């Protein structure tokens, strides 16, 4: 007999999908704080995060008796590429936070909806409108406003560059996961991507030669379970009902959550310049996606 297609989860209602998406974004925003709490290199943090997440998701899928397993021969290449993108995205994100703080790191990441706009325009072979260019200009102005001086030696410049790289790679993930989410279970996709990300980062983590102590190990477990396995599954699952643009609109709240949590839990107080830049970046990103 020919192998049967893997069973696909039922499509959630729009309200349930939006609720799951918002919870995922809150958890993503909370994840940024671990970049300050963990005394580890960014590569080690992401390796531990993806390893814990992959282990947790594998256990859950095994409990489901394989009903949600992927047919590896059919989508290994796509999952492997997404895993590499996921690894680069998170390393860049945590490096941004380690270099310049939570506020600057999440603001750089907040540029990703604009990258989604450009990528989907390229896929659909359509030209960007004047309003698209205007929103991109406003977001760029917001990012430049955060920069105190145009000198690579400045840690804010470095952190912002890492943050923008994390936004670009996440945009690729959002667009690619949209196509996968309609055909495969969210948990299985998240498992594959986290497993491949951990595999990609293994040699770099070994080269770093830093082992977590008991406190860091506990934090990595929390980061991997809540802010990775759960958040990643919720985000991908929401894309079965919602478009990548809708996900982008909601995800623009991540800097708001991240900055607010950093204020209350870390005592990080963004200055007026950073807040003004945040208003431009978040407003432009939200408008760029909402209007479509």
Secondary structure, 3 states (H helix, E strand, C coil): CCCCCCCCCCCCCHHHHHHHHHHHHHHHHHHCCHHHHCCCCHHHHHHHHHHHHHHHHHHHHHHCCCCCCCCHHHHHHHHHHHHHHHHHHHHHHHHHHHHHCHHHHHHHHCCHHHHHHHHHHHHCCCCCCHHHHHHHHHHHHHHHHHCCCCCCCCHHHHHHHHHHHHHHHHHHHHHHHHHHHCCCCHHHHHHHHHHHHHHHHHHHHHHHCCCCCHHHHHHHHHHHHHHHHHHHHHHHHHCCCCCHHHHHHHHCCHHHHHHHHHHHHHCCCCCHHHHHHHHHHHHHHHHHHHCC
